[in-house]
Amino acid sequence: MTHIYLEIVEQLSEQEAFTRQPRELRIEVKDEREALKLYEKYKELFSDCNYVARIHYCHHDEGKPCELKVIEVHRV
């Protein structure tokens, strides 16, 4: 069974990565439509940083690699 997630992951600079972990949001959703709706709801939490928002199709239960569909790459 494929699991689908909305993921928003802060993109840190090399220097920032030495001192802290990136902010991350991962929510399991039923389909792409729900992921896009939730992205609109939560993207403001990341508006002050660089991030990548994506839909993650997890196929591990099927022994296959995951697929990632980028929704937006945000740069400040």
PDB file of N, CA, C, O and CB in Angstrom:
ATOM      1  N   MET A   1       0.834  -1.194   0.000  1.00  0.00           N
ATOM      2  CA  MET A   1       0.000   0.000   0.000  1.00  0.00           C
ATOM      3  C   MET A   1       0.871   1.248   0.000  1.00  0.00           C
ATOM      4  O   MET A   1       1.790   1.376   0.809  1.00  0.00           O
ATOM      5  CB  MET A   1      -0.945   0.003   1.212  1.00  0.00           C
ATOM      6  N   THR A   2       0.584   2.136  -0.885  1.00  0.00           N
ATOM      7  CA  THR A   2       1.325   3.391  -0.971  1.00  0.00           C
ATOM      8  C   THR A   2       0.831   4.366   0.091  1.00  0.00           C
ATOM      9  O   THR A   2      -0.372   4.581   0.238  1.00  0.00           O
ATOM     10  CB  THR A   2       1.187   4.011  -2.376  1.00  0.00           C
ATOM     11  N   HIS A   3       1.763   4.947   0.822  1.00  0.00           N
ATOM     12  CA  HIS A   3       1.449   6.025   1.760  1.00  0.00           C
ATOM     13  C   HIS A   3       1.830   7.330   1.085  1.00  0.00           C
ATOM     14  O   HIS A   3       2.840   7.403   0.386  1.00  0.00           O
ATOM     15  CB  HIS A   3       2.201   5.846   3.137  1.00  0.00           C
ATOM     16  N   ILE A   4       1.014   8.371   1.297  1.00  0.00           N
ATOM     17  CA  ILE A   4       1.269   9.669   0.684  1.00  0.00           C
ATOM     18  C   ILE A   4       1.424  10.697   1.798  1.00  0.00           C
ATOM     19  O   ILE A   4       0.636  10.730   2.743  1.00  0.00           O
ATOM     20  CB  ILE A   4       0.120  10.072  -0.302  1.00  0.00           C
ATOM     21  N   TYR A   5       2.453  11.536   1.674  1.00  0.00           N
ATOM     22  CA  TYR A   5       2.747  12.549   2.685  1.00  0.00           C
ATOM     23  C   TYR A   5       2.928  13.907   2.042  1.00  0.00           C
ATOM     24  O   TYR A   5       3.459  14.016   0.936  1.00  0.00           O
ATOM     25  CB  TYR A   5       3.997  12.173   3.481  1.00  0.00           C
ATOM     26  N   LEU A   6       2.486  14.941   2.737  1.00  0.00           N
ATOM     27  CA  LEU A   6       2.892  16.308   2.435  1.00  0.00           C
ATOM     28  C   LEU A   6       4.131  16.550   3.272  1.00  0.00           C
ATOM     29  O   LEU A   6       4.126  16.311   4.480  1.00  0.00           O
ATOM     30  CB  LEU A   6       1.744  17.369   2.738  1.00  0.00           C
ATOM     31  N   GLU A   7       5.193  17.024   2.637  1.00  0.00           N
ATOM     32  CA  GLU A   7       6.420  17.355   3.364  1.00  0.00           C
ATOM     33  C   GLU A   7       6.836  18.779   3.024  1.00  0.00           C
ATOM     34  O   GLU A   7       6.862  19.174   1.858  1.00  0.00           O
ATOM     35  CB  GLU A   7       7.562  16.353   3.023  1.00  0.00           C
ATOM     36  N   ILE A   8       7.159  19.536   4.054  1.00  0.00           N
ATOM     37  CA  ILE A   8       7.756  20.860   3.883  1.00  0.00           C
ATOM     38  C   ILE A   8       9.050  20.812   4.684  1.00  0.00           C
ATOM     39  O   ILE A   8       9.027  20.594   5.896  1.00  0.00           O
ATOM     40  CB  ILE A   8       6.782  22.045   4.368  1.00  0.00           C
ATOM     41  N   VAL A   9      10.176  21.015   4.008  1.00  0.00           N
ATOM     42  CA  VAL A   9      11.484  20.854   4.643  1.00  0.00           C
ATOM     43  C   VAL A   9      12.316  22.117   4.431  1.00  0.00           C
ATOM     44  O   VAL A   9      12.579  22.519   3.298  1.00  0.00           O
ATOM     45  CB  VAL A   9      12.226  19.611   4.079  1.00  0.00           C
ATOM     46  N   GLU A  10      12.720  22.728   5.526  1.00  0.00           N
ATOM     47  CA  GLU A  10      13.585  23.901   5.461  1.00  0.00           C
ATOM     48  C   GLU A  10      14.926  23.518   4.847  1.00  0.00           C
ATOM     49  O   GLU A  10      15.487  22.471   5.168  1.00  0.00           O
ATOM     50  CB  GLU A  10      13.786  24.516   6.865  1.00  0.00           C
ATOM     51  N   GLN A  11      15.432  24.368   3.965  1.00  0.00           N
ATOM     52  CA  GLN A  11      16.727  24.154   3.329  1.00  0.00           C
ATOM     53  C   GLN A  11      17.749  25.052   4.018  1.00  0.00           C
ATOM     54  O   GLN A  11      17.698  26.275   3.889  1.00  0.00           O
ATOM     55  CB  GLN A  11      16.662  24.446   1.790  1.00  0.00           C
ATOM     56  N   LEU A  12      18.669  24.444   4.743  1.00  0.00           N
ATOM     57  CA  LEU A  12      19.679  25.198   5.490  1.00  0.00           C
ATOM     58  C   LEU A  12      20.915  25.433   4.637  1.00  0.00           C
ATOM     59  O   LEU A  12      21.237  24.647   3.746  1.00  0.00           O
ATOM     60  CB  LEU A  12      20.062  24.460   6.780  1.00  0.00           C
ATOM     61  N   SER A  13      21.603  26.539   4.932  1.00  0.00           N
ATOM     62  CA  SER A  13      22.906  26.762   4.308  1.00  0.00           C
ATOM     63  C   SER A  13      23.897  25.795   4.952  1.00  0.00           C
ATOM     64  O   SER A  13      23.605  25.207   5.993  1.00  0.00           O
ATOM     65  CB  SER A  13      23.378  28.260   4.469  1.00  0.00           C
ATOM     66  N   GLU A  14      25.050  25.633   4.343  1.00  0.00           N
ATOM     67  CA  GLU A  14      26.070  24.749   4.909  1.00  0.00           C
ATOM     68  C   GLU A  14      26.417  25.165   6.330  1.00  0.00           C
ATOM     69  O   GLU A  14      26.555  24.321   7.216  1.00  0.00           O
ATOM     70  CB  GLU A  14      27.330  24.751   4.037  1.00  0.00           C
ATOM     71  N   GLN A  15      26.556  26.456   6.542  1.00  0.00           N
ATOM     72  CA  GLN A  15      26.913  26.977   7.862  1.00  0.00           C
ATOM     73  C   GLN A  15      25.802  26.718   8.885  1.00  0.00           C
ATOM     74  O   GLN A  15      26.082  26.308  10.012  1.00  0.00           O
ATOM     75  CB  GLN A  15      27.207  28.482   7.775  1.00  0.00           C
ATOM     76  N   GLU A  16      24.564  26.950   8.503  1.00  0.00           N
ATOM     77  CA  GLU A  16      23.432  26.709   9.409  1.00  0.00           C
ATOM     78  C   GLU A  16      23.330  25.236   9.797  1.00  0.00           C
ATOM     79  O   GLU A  16      22.961  24.911  10.925  1.00  0.00           O
ATOM     80  CB  GLU A  16      22.121  27.166   8.757  1.00  0.00           C
ATOM     81  N   ALA A  17      23.655  24.363   8.874  1.00  0.00           N
ATOM     82  CA  ALA A  17      23.544  22.922   9.121  1.00  0.00           C
ATOM     83  C   ALA A  17      24.499  22.442  10.213  1.00  0.00           C
ATOM     84  O   ALA A  17      24.286  21.378  10.794  1.00  0.00           O
ATOM     85  CB  ALA A  17      23.812  22.154   7.838  1.00  0.00           C
ATOM     86  N   PHE A  18      25.537  23.207  10.495  1.00  0.00           N
ATOM     87  CA  PHE A  18      26.467  22.845  11.563  1.00  0.00           C
ATOM     88  C   PHE A  18      25.884  23.105  12.946  1.00  0.00           C
ATOM     89  O   PHE A  18      26.295  22.479  13.923  1.00  0.00           O
ATOM     90  CB  PHE A  18      27.764  23.613  11.405  1.00  0.00           C
ATOM     91  N   THR A  19      24.929  24.024  13.030  1.00  0.00           N
ATOM     92  CA  THR A  19      24.458  24.448  14.350  1.00  0.00           C
ATOM     93  C   THR A  19      23.008  24.082  14.667  1.00  0.00           C
ATOM     94  O   THR A  19      22.591  24.178  15.820  1.00  0.00           O
ATOM     95  CB  THR A  19      24.615  25.914  14.469  1.00  0.00           C
ATOM     96  N   ARG A  20      22.237  23.665  13.664  1.00  0.00           N
ATOM     97  CA  ARG A  20      20.842  23.340  13.962  1.00  0.00           C
ATOM     98  C   ARG A  20      20.243  22.391  12.935  1.00  0.00           C
ATOM     99  O   ARG A  20      20.789  22.187  11.851  1.00  0.00           O
ATOM    100  CB  ARG A  20      20.013  24.608  14.028  1.00  0.00           C
ATOM    101  N   GLN A  21      19.115  21.823  13.303  1.00  0.00           N
ATOM    102  CA  GLN A  21      18.362  20.925  12.433  1.00  0.00           C
ATOM    103  C   GLN A  21      17.340  21.742  11.634  1.00  0.00           C
ATOM    104  O   GLN A  21      16.863  22.767  12.122  1.00  0.00           O
ATOM    105  CB  GLN A  21      17.655  19.805  13.263  1.00  0.00           C
ATOM    106  N   PRO A  22      17.005  21.314  10.439  1.00  0.00           N
ATOM    107  CA  PRO A  22      15.989  22.048   9.668  1.00  0.00           C
ATOM    108  C   PRO A  22      14.592  21.837  10.249  1.00  0.00           C
ATOM    109  O   PRO A  22      14.290  20.783  10.809  1.00  0.00           O
ATOM    110  CB  PRO A  22      16.014  21.608   8.193  1.00  0.00           C
ATOM    111  N   ARG A  23      13.764  22.839  10.107  1.00  0.00           N
ATOM    112  CA  ARG A  23      12.351  22.682  10.459  1.00  0.00           C
ATOM    113  C   ARG A  23      11.726  21.775   9.408  1.00  0.00           C
ATOM    114  O   ARG A  23      12.062  21.848   8.226  1.00  0.00           O
ATOM    115  CB  ARG A  23      11.605  24.076  10.539  1.00  0.00           C
ATOM    116  N   GLU A  24      10.818  20.926   9.852  1.00  0.00           N
ATOM    117  CA  GLU A  24      10.217  19.964   8.946  1.00  0.00           C
ATOM    118  C   GLU A  24       8.771  19.705   9.334  1.00  0.00           C
ATOM    119  O   GLU A  24       8.430  19.659  10.516  1.00  0.00           O
ATOM    120  CB  GLU A  24      11.012  18.657   8.942  1.00  0.00           C
ATOM    121  N   LEU A  25       7.932  19.540   8.334  1.00  0.00           N
ATOM    122  CA  LEU A  25       6.539  19.168   8.557  1.00  0.00           C
ATOM    123  C   LEU A  25       6.259  17.975   7.652  1.00  0.00           C
ATOM    124  O   LEU A  25       6.555  18.010   6.458  1.00  0.00           O
ATOM    125  CB  LEU A  25       5.549  20.374   8.266  1.00  0.00           C
ATOM    126  N   ARG A  26       5.694  16.930   8.221  1.00  0.00           N
ATOM    127  CA  ARG A  26       5.339  15.742   7.431  1.00  0.00           C
ATOM    128  C   ARG A  26       3.985  15.253   7.915  1.00  0.00           C
ATOM    129  O   ARG A  26       3.824  14.883   9.078  1.00  0.00           O
ATOM    130  CB  ARG A  26       6.429  14.607   7.556  1.00  0.00           C
ATOM    131  N   ILE A  27       3.007  15.257   7.004  1.00  0.00           N
ATOM    132  CA  ILE A  27       1.644  14.870   7.342  1.00  0.00           C
ATOM    133  C   ILE A  27       1.175  13.818   6.347  1.00  0.00           C
ATOM    134  O   ILE A  27       1.282  14.022   5.138  1.00  0.00           O
ATOM    135  CB  ILE A  27       0.692  16.100   7.342  1.00  0.00           C
ATOM    136  N   GLU A  28       0.664  12.707   6.834  1.00  0.00           N
ATOM    137  CA  GLU A  28       0.107  11.708   5.929  1.00  0.00           C
ATOM    138  C   GLU A  28      -1.233  12.213   5.403  1.00  0.00           C
ATOM    139  O   GLU A  28      -2.056  12.725   6.163  1.00  0.00           O
ATOM    140  CB  GLU A  28      -0.058  10.331   6.644  1.00  0.00           C
ATOM    141  N   VAL A  29      -1.443  12.065   4.096  1.00  0.00           N
ATOM    142  CA  VAL A  29      -2.661  12.532   3.443  1.00  0.00           C
ATOM    143  C   VAL A  29      -3.250  11.391   2.615  1.00  0.00           C
ATOM    144  O   VAL A  29      -2.583  10.390   2.353  1.00  0.00           O
ATOM    145  CB  VAL A  29      -2.375  13.778   2.549  1.00  0.00           C
ATOM    146  N   LYS A  30      -4.506  11.558   2.208  1.00  0.00           N
ATOM    147  CA  LYS A  30      -5.153  10.496   1.433  1.00  0.00           C
ATOM    148  C   LYS A  30      -4.880  10.615  -0.061  1.00  0.00           C
ATOM    149  O   LYS A  30      -4.890   9.620  -0.784  1.00  0.00           O
ATOM    150  CB  LYS A  30      -6.646  10.514   1.677  1.00  0.00           C
ATOM    151  N   ASP A  31      -4.632  11.869  -0.526  1.00  0.00           N
ATOM    152  CA  ASP A  31      -4.367  12.053  -1.953  1.00  0.00           C
ATOM    153  C   ASP A  31      -3.671  13.393  -2.191  1.00  0.00           C
ATOM    154  O   ASP A  31      -3.465  14.179  -1.266  1.00  0.00           O
ATOM    155  CB  ASP A  31      -5.682  11.976  -2.767  1.00  0.00           C
ATOM    156  N   GLU A  32      -3.318  13.630  -3.448  1.00  0.00           N
ATOM    157  CA  GLU A  32      -2.600  14.852  -3.812  1.00  0.00           C
ATOM    158  C   GLU A  32      -3.431  16.096  -3.540  1.00  0.00           C
ATOM    159  O   GLU A  32      -2.896  17.124  -3.125  1.00  0.00           O
ATOM    160  CB  GLU A  32      -2.199  14.811  -5.278  1.00  0.00           C
ATOM    161  N   ARG A  33      -4.713  16.010  -3.767  1.00  0.00           N
ATOM    162  CA  ARG A  33      -5.593  17.157  -3.527  1.00  0.00           C
ATOM    163  C   ARG A  33      -5.551  17.601  -2.062  1.00  0.00           C
ATOM    164  O   ARG A  33      -5.458  18.793  -1.767  1.00  0.00           O
ATOM    165  CB  ARG A  33      -7.033  16.811  -3.928  1.00  0.00           C
ATOM    166  N   GLU A  34      -5.620  16.637  -1.158  1.00  0.00           N
ATOM    167  CA  GLU A  34      -5.541  16.969   0.273  1.00  0.00           C
ATOM    168  C   GLU A  34      -4.175  17.560   0.599  1.00  0.00           C
ATOM    169  O   GLU A  34      -4.081  18.495   1.394  1.00  0.00           O
ATOM    170  CB  GLU A  34      -5.806  15.714   1.146  1.00  0.00           C
ATOM    171  N   ALA A  35      -3.120  17.028  -0.003  1.00  0.00           N
ATOM    172  CA  ALA A  35      -1.766  17.547   0.239  1.00  0.00           C
ATOM    173  C   ALA A  35      -1.674  19.014  -0.169  1.00  0.00           C
ATOM    174  O   ALA A  35      -1.127  19.828   0.573  1.00  0.00           O
ATOM    175  CB  ALA A  35      -0.716  16.714  -0.531  1.00  0.00           C
ATOM    176  N   LEU A  36      -2.199  19.355  -1.331  1.00  0.00           N
ATOM    177  CA  LEU A  36      -2.144  20.739  -1.806  1.00  0.00           C
ATOM    178  C   LEU A  36      -2.967  21.672  -0.919  1.00  0.00           C
ATOM    179  O   LEU A  36      -2.569  22.809  -0.665  1.00  0.00           O
ATOM    180  CB  LEU A  36      -2.641  20.821  -3.250  1.00  0.00           C
ATOM    181  N   LYS A  37      -4.098  21.193  -0.457  1.00  0.00           N
ATOM    182  CA  LYS A  37      -4.951  21.994   0.446  1.00  0.00           C
ATOM    183  C   LYS A  37      -4.215  22.259   1.765  1.00  0.00           C
ATOM    184  O   LYS A  37      -4.205  23.387   2.259  1.00  0.00           O
ATOM    185  CB  LYS A  37      -6.310  21.262   0.721  1.00  0.00           C
ATOM    186  N   LEU A  38      -3.605  21.222   2.328  1.00  0.00           N
ATOM    187  CA  LEU A  38      -2.870  21.398   3.586  1.00  0.00           C
ATOM    188  C   LEU A  38      -1.623  22.255   3.397  1.00  0.00           C
ATOM    189  O   LEU A  38      -1.233  22.994   4.300  1.00  0.00           O
ATOM    190  CB  LEU A  38      -2.479  20.039   4.164  1.00  0.00           C
ATOM    191  N   TYR A  39      -1.005  22.159   2.236  1.00  0.00           N
ATOM    192  CA  TYR A  39       0.161  23.005   1.964  1.00  0.00           C
ATOM    193  C   TYR A  39      -0.232  24.479   2.052  1.00  0.00           C
ATOM    194  O   TYR A  39       0.487  25.276   2.654  1.00  0.00           O
ATOM    195  CB  TYR A  39       0.760  22.685   0.566  1.00  0.00           C
ATOM    196  N   GLU A  40      -1.348  24.839   1.465  1.00  0.00           N
ATOM    197  CA  GLU A  40      -1.814  26.232   1.532  1.00  0.00           C
ATOM    198  C   GLU A  40      -2.037  26.658   2.988  1.00  0.00           C
ATOM    199  O   GLU A  40      -1.815  27.816   3.344  1.00  0.00           O
ATOM    200  CB  GLU A  40      -3.124  26.405   0.718  1.00  0.00           C
ATOM    201  N   LYS A  41      -2.468  25.733   3.804  1.00  0.00           N
ATOM    202  CA  LYS A  41      -2.740  26.031   5.215  1.00  0.00           C
ATOM    203  C   LYS A  41      -1.449  26.230   6.015  1.00  0.00           C
ATOM    204  O   LYS A  41      -1.391  27.103   6.882  1.00  0.00           O
ATOM    205  CB  LYS A  41      -3.567  24.904   5.838  1.00  0.00           C
ATOM    206  N   TYR A  42      -0.417  25.433   5.735  1.00  0.00           N
ATOM    207  CA  TYR A  42       0.782  25.422   6.579  1.00  0.00           C
ATOM    208  C   TYR A  42       1.991  26.159   6.023  1.00  0.00           C
ATOM    209  O   TYR A  42       2.960  26.365   6.754  1.00  0.00           O
ATOM    210  CB  TYR A  42       1.168  24.035   6.837  1.00  0.00           C
ATOM    211  N   LYS A  43       1.973  26.564   4.758  1.00  0.00           N
ATOM    212  CA  LYS A  43       3.176  27.161   4.174  1.00  0.00           C
ATOM    213  C   LYS A  43       3.602  28.455   4.863  1.00  0.00           C
ATOM    214  O   LYS A  43       4.783  28.799   4.854  1.00  0.00           O
ATOM    215  CB  LYS A  43       2.949  27.428   2.710  1.00  0.00           C
ATOM    216  N   GLU A  44       2.665  29.164   5.451  1.00  0.00           N
ATOM    217  CA  GLU A  44       3.012  30.407   6.138  1.00  0.00           C
ATOM    218  C   GLU A  44       3.978  30.170   7.307  1.00  0.00           C
ATOM    219  O   GLU A  44       4.749  31.063   7.659  1.00  0.00           O
ATOM    220  CB  GLU A  44       1.744  31.091   6.643  1.00  0.00           C
ATOM    221  N   LEU A  45       3.941  28.984   7.905  1.00  0.00           N
ATOM    222  CA  LEU A  45       4.850  28.656   9.002  1.00  0.00           C
ATOM    223  C   LEU A  45       6.312  28.667   8.553  1.00  0.00           C
ATOM    224  O   LEU A  45       7.218  28.774   9.379  1.00  0.00           O
ATOM    225  CB  LEU A  45       4.497  27.291   9.582  1.00  0.00           C
ATOM    226  N   PHE A  46       6.536  28.556   7.244  1.00  0.00           N
ATOM    227  CA  PHE A  46       7.886  28.493   6.693  1.00  0.00           C
ATOM    228  C   PHE A  46       8.217  29.723   5.844  1.00  0.00           C
ATOM    229  O   PHE A  46       9.237  29.736   5.155  1.00  0.00           O
ATOM    230  CB  PHE A  46       8.047  27.230   5.860  1.00  0.00           C
ATOM    231  N   SER A  47       7.382  30.741   5.883  1.00  0.00           N
ATOM    232  CA  SER A  47       7.538  31.897   4.988  1.00  0.00           C
ATOM    233  C   SER A  47       8.823  32.682   5.216  1.00  0.00           C
ATOM    234  O   SER A  47       9.247  33.440   4.343  1.00  0.00           O
ATOM    235  CB  SER A  47       6.370  32.821   5.150  1.00  0.00           C
ATOM    236  N   ASP A  48       9.444  32.511   6.373  1.00  0.00           N
ATOM    237  CA  ASP A  48      10.659  33.261   6.689  1.00  0.00           C
ATOM    238  C   ASP A  48      11.938  32.494   6.348  1.00  0.00           C
ATOM    239  O   ASP A  48      13.028  32.921   6.730  1.00  0.00           O
ATOM    240  CB  ASP A  48      10.666  33.625   8.156  1.00  0.00           C
ATOM    241  N   CYS A  49      11.825  31.369   5.638  1.00  0.00           N
ATOM    242  CA  CYS A  49      13.013  30.568   5.352  1.00  0.00           C
ATOM    243  C   CYS A  49      12.936  29.948   3.958  1.00  0.00           C
ATOM    244  O   CYS A  49      11.884  29.943   3.319  1.00  0.00           O
ATOM    245  CB  CYS A  49      13.181  29.470   6.408  1.00  0.00           C
ATOM    246  N   ASN A  50      14.059  29.434   3.509  1.00  0.00           N
ATOM    247  CA  ASN A  50      14.102  28.666   2.267  1.00  0.00           C
ATOM    248  C   ASN A  50      13.566  27.276   2.567  1.00  0.00           C
ATOM    249  O   ASN A  50      13.919  26.674   3.582  1.00  0.00           O
ATOM    250  CB  ASN A  50      15.556  28.601   1.673  1.00  0.00           C
ATOM    251  N   TYR A  51      12.713  26.764   1.683  1.00  0.00           N
ATOM    252  CA  TYR A  51      12.183  25.420   1.906  1.00  0.00           C
ATOM    253  C   TYR A  51      11.797  24.762   0.585  1.00  0.00           C
ATOM    254  O   TYR A  51      11.687  25.412  -0.454  1.00  0.00           O
ATOM    255  CB  TYR A  51      10.970  25.471   2.846  1.00  0.00           C
ATOM    256  N   VAL A  52      11.600  23.468   0.665  1.00  0.00           N
ATOM    257  CA  VAL A  52      11.046  22.696  -0.439  1.00  0.00           C
ATOM    258  C   VAL A  52       9.776  22.044   0.086  1.00  0.00           C
ATOM    259  O   VAL A  52       9.780  21.394   1.131  1.00  0.00           O
ATOM    260  CB  VAL A  52      12.075  21.623  -0.989  1.00  0.00           C
ATOM    261  N   ALA A  53       8.683  22.227  -0.659  1.00  0.00           N
ATOM    262  CA  ALA A  53       7.423  21.557  -0.345  1.00  0.00           C
ATOM    263  C   ALA A  53       7.227  20.477  -1.395  1.00  0.00           C
ATOM    264  O   ALA A  53       7.413  20.717  -2.588  1.00  0.00           O
ATOM    265  CB  ALA A  53       6.205  22.567  -0.317  1.00  0.00           C
ATOM    266  N   ARG A  54       6.851  19.282  -0.945  1.00  0.00           N
ATOM    267  CA  ARG A  54       6.717  18.165  -1.886  1.00  0.00           C
ATOM    268  C   ARG A  54       5.674  17.165  -1.408  1.00  0.00           C
ATOM    269  O   ARG A  54       5.291  17.127  -0.239  1.00  0.00           O
ATOM    270  CB  ARG A  54       8.065  17.462  -2.080  1.00  0.00           C
ATOM    271  N   ILE A  55       5.239  16.363  -2.360  1.00  0.00           N
ATOM    272  CA  ILE A  55       4.374  15.232  -2.054  1.00  0.00           C
ATOM    273  C   ILE A  55       5.252  13.991  -2.161  1.00  0.00           C
ATOM    274  O   ILE A  55       5.918  13.766  -3.171  1.00  0.00           O
ATOM    275  CB  ILE A  55       3.116  15.158  -3.026  1.00  0.00           C
ATOM    276  N   HIS A  56       5.237  13.205  -1.115  1.00  0.00           N
ATOM    277  CA  HIS A  56       6.091  12.012  -1.014  1.00  0.00           C
ATOM    278  C   HIS A  56       5.196  10.788  -1.155  1.00  0.00           C
ATOM    279  O   HIS A  56       4.339  10.525  -0.311  1.00  0.00           O
ATOM    280  CB  HIS A  56       6.888  11.978   0.352  1.00  0.00           C
ATOM    281  N   TYR A  57       5.407  10.052  -2.224  1.00  0.00           N
ATOM    282  CA  TYR A  57       4.692   8.788  -2.444  1.00  0.00           C
ATOM    283  C   TYR A  57       5.617   7.673  -1.962  1.00  0.00           C
ATOM    284  O   TYR A  57       6.605   7.355  -2.625  1.00  0.00           O
ATOM    285  CB  TYR A  57       4.283   8.590  -3.974  1.00  0.00           C
ATOM    286  N   CYS A  58       5.306   7.091  -0.833  1.00  0.00           N
ATOM    287  CA  CYS A  58       6.166   6.082  -0.209  1.00  0.00           C
ATOM    288  C   CYS A  58       5.717   4.682  -0.650  1.00  0.00           C
ATOM    289  O   CYS A  58       4.600   4.249  -0.367  1.00  0.00           O
ATOM    290  CB  CYS A  58       6.130   6.208   1.349  1.00  0.00           C
ATOM    291  N   HIS A  59       6.614   3.999  -1.342  1.00  0.00           N
ATOM    292  CA  HIS A  59       6.321   2.666  -1.854  1.00  0.00           C
ATOM    293  C   HIS A  59       7.123   1.581  -1.141  1.00  0.00           C
ATOM    294  O   HIS A  59       7.249   0.473  -1.660  1.00  0.00           O
ATOM    295  CB  HIS A  59       6.600   2.612  -3.339  1.00  0.00           C
ATOM    296  N   HIS A  60       7.668   1.879   0.042  1.00  0.00           N
ATOM    297  CA  HIS A  60       8.505   0.910   0.749  1.00  0.00           C
ATOM    298  C   HIS A  60       7.786  -0.404   1.032  1.00  0.00           C
ATOM    299  O   HIS A  60       8.400  -1.468   0.961  1.00  0.00           O
ATOM    300  CB  HIS A  60       8.988   1.504   2.044  1.00  0.00           C
ATOM    301  N   ASP A  61       6.506  -0.346   1.351  1.00  0.00           N
ATOM    302  CA  ASP A  61       5.744  -1.570   1.636  1.00  0.00           C
ATOM    303  C   ASP A  61       5.667  -2.492   0.419  1.00  0.00           C
ATOM    304  O   ASP A  61       5.447  -3.696   0.550  1.00  0.00           O
ATOM    305  CB  ASP A  61       4.332  -1.215   2.102  1.00  0.00           C
ATOM    306  N   GLU A  62       5.852  -1.906  -0.767  1.00  0.00           N
ATOM    307  CA  GLU A  62       5.796  -2.680  -2.001  1.00  0.00           C
ATOM    308  C   GLU A  62       7.192  -3.067  -2.496  1.00  0.00           C
ATOM    309  O   GLU A  62       7.336  -3.689  -3.548  1.00  0.00           O
ATOM    310  CB  GLU A  62       5.063  -1.890  -3.076  1.00  0.00           C
ATOM    311  N   GLY A  63       8.222  -2.689  -1.722  1.00  0.00           N
ATOM    312  CA  GLY A  63       9.589  -2.997  -2.118  1.00  0.00           C
ATOM    313  C   GLY A  63      10.083  -2.147  -3.271  1.00  0.00           C
ATOM    314  O   GLY A  63      11.007  -2.545  -3.981  1.00  0.00           O
ATOM    315  N   LYS A  64       9.482  -0.981  -3.469  1.00  0.00           N
ATOM    316  CA  LYS A  64       9.854  -0.079  -4.560  1.00  0.00           C
ATOM    317  C   LYS A  64      10.401   1.227  -3.984  1.00  0.00           C
ATOM    318  O   LYS A  64      10.167   1.530  -2.814  1.00  0.00           O
ATOM    319  CB  LYS A  64       8.637   0.199  -5.487  1.00  0.00           C
ATOM    320  N   PRO A  65      11.124   2.001  -4.791  1.00  0.00           N
ATOM    321  CA  PRO A  65      11.617   3.290  -4.308  1.00  0.00           C
ATOM    322  C   PRO A  65      10.482   4.318  -4.196  1.00  0.00           C
ATOM    323  O   PRO A  65       9.447   4.199  -4.852  1.00  0.00           O
ATOM    324  CB  PRO A  65      12.716   3.818  -5.240  1.00  0.00           C
ATOM    325  N   CYS A  66      10.701   5.306  -3.368  1.00  0.00           N
ATOM    326  CA  CYS A  66       9.734   6.383  -3.190  1.00  0.00           C
ATOM    327  C   CYS A  66       9.777   7.325  -4.387  1.00  0.00           C
ATOM    328  O   CYS A  66      10.757   7.368  -5.131  1.00  0.00           O
ATOM    329  CB  CYS A  66      10.009   7.156  -1.884  1.00  0.00           C
ATOM    330  N   GLU A  67       8.695   8.078  -4.553  1.00  0.00           N
ATOM    331  CA  GLU A  67       8.622   9.129  -5.567  1.00  0.00           C
ATOM    332  C   GLU A  67       8.370  10.444  -4.846  1.00  0.00           C
ATOM    333  O   GLU A  67       7.592  10.496  -3.894  1.00  0.00           O
ATOM    334  CB  GLU A  67       7.499   8.835  -6.631  1.00  0.00           C
ATOM    335  N   LEU A  68       9.029  11.509  -5.303  1.00  0.00           N
ATOM    336  CA  LEU A  68       8.821  12.835  -4.726  1.00  0.00           C
ATOM    337  C   LEU A  68       8.351  13.782  -5.828  1.00  0.00           C
ATOM    338  O   LEU A  68       8.965  13.858  -6.892  1.00  0.00           O
ATOM    339  CB  LEU A  68      10.126  13.369  -4.050  1.00  0.00           C
ATOM    340  N   LYS A  69       7.278  14.489  -5.574  1.00  0.00           N
ATOM    341  CA  LYS A  69       6.758  15.477  -6.520  1.00  0.00           C
ATOM    342  C   LYS A  69       6.867  16.857  -5.851  1.00  0.00           C
ATOM    343  O   LYS A  69       6.185  17.131  -4.864  1.00  0.00           O
ATOM    344  CB  LYS A  69       5.259  15.150  -6.938  1.00  0.00           C
ATOM    345  N   VAL A  70       7.717  17.704  -6.390  1.00  0.00           N
ATOM    346  CA  VAL A  70       7.931  19.039  -5.811  1.00  0.00           C
ATOM    347  C   VAL A  70       6.723  19.919  -6.101  1.00  0.00           C
ATOM    348  O   VAL A  70       6.262  20.028  -7.237  1.00  0.00           O
ATOM    349  CB  VAL A  70       9.228  19.693  -6.375  1.00  0.00           C
ATOM    350  N   ILE A  71       6.225  20.544  -5.033  1.00  0.00           N
ATOM    351  CA  ILE A  71       5.124  21.501  -5.162  1.00  0.00           C
ATOM    352  C   ILE A  71       5.695  22.900  -5.374  1.00  0.00           C
ATOM    353  O   ILE A  71       5.275  23.637  -6.266  1.00  0.00           O
ATOM    354  CB  ILE A  71       4.202  21.467  -3.904  1.00  0.00           C
ATOM    355  N   GLU A  72       6.671  23.243  -4.523  1.00  0.00           N
ATOM    356  CA  GLU A  72       7.263  24.588  -4.593  1.00  0.00           C
ATOM    357  C   GLU A  72       8.629  24.578  -3.938  1.00  0.00           C
ATOM    358  O   GLU A  72       8.863  23.888  -2.946  1.00  0.00           O
ATOM    359  CB  GLU A  72       6.348  25.640  -3.914  1.00  0.00           C
ATOM    360  N   VAL A  73       9.535  25.372  -4.526  1.00  0.00           N
ATOM    361  CA  VAL A  73      10.825  25.674  -3.908  1.00  0.00           C
ATOM    362  C   VAL A  73      10.740  27.156  -3.556  1.00  0.00           C
ATOM    363  O   VAL A  73      10.623  28.008  -4.437  1.00  0.00           O
ATOM    364  CB  VAL A  73      12.076  25.339  -4.878  1.00  0.00           C
ATOM    365  N   HIS A  74      10.800  27.450  -2.269  1.00  0.00           N
ATOM    366  CA  HIS A  74      10.626  28.829  -1.786  1.00  0.00           C
ATOM    367  C   HIS A  74      11.973  29.381  -1.343  1.00  0.00           C
ATOM    368  O   HIS A  74      12.700  28.736  -0.586  1.00  0.00           O
ATOM    369  CB  HIS A  74       9.597  28.890  -0.611  1.00  0.00           C
ATOM    370  N   ARG A  75      12.300  30.570  -1.815  1.00  0.00           N
ATOM    371  CA  ARG A  75      13.547  31.249  -1.433  1.00  0.00           C
ATOM    372  C   ARG A  75      13.230  32.618  -0.876  1.00  0.00           C
ATOM    373  O   ARG A  75      12.395  33.342  -1.419  1.00  0.00           O
ATOM    374  CB  ARG A  75      14.510  31.371  -2.639  1.00  0.00           C
ATOM    375  N   VAL A  76      13.896  32.972   0.208  1.00  0.00           N
ATOM    376  CA  VAL A  76      13.723  34.311   0.778  1.00  0.00           C
ATOM    377  C   VAL A  76      14.939  35.167   0.483  1.00  0.00           C
ATOM    378  O   VAL A  76      14.986  36.331   0.880  1.00  0.00           O
ATOM    379  CB  VAL A  76      13.481  34.235   2.297  1.00  0.00           C
TER     380      VAL A  76
END
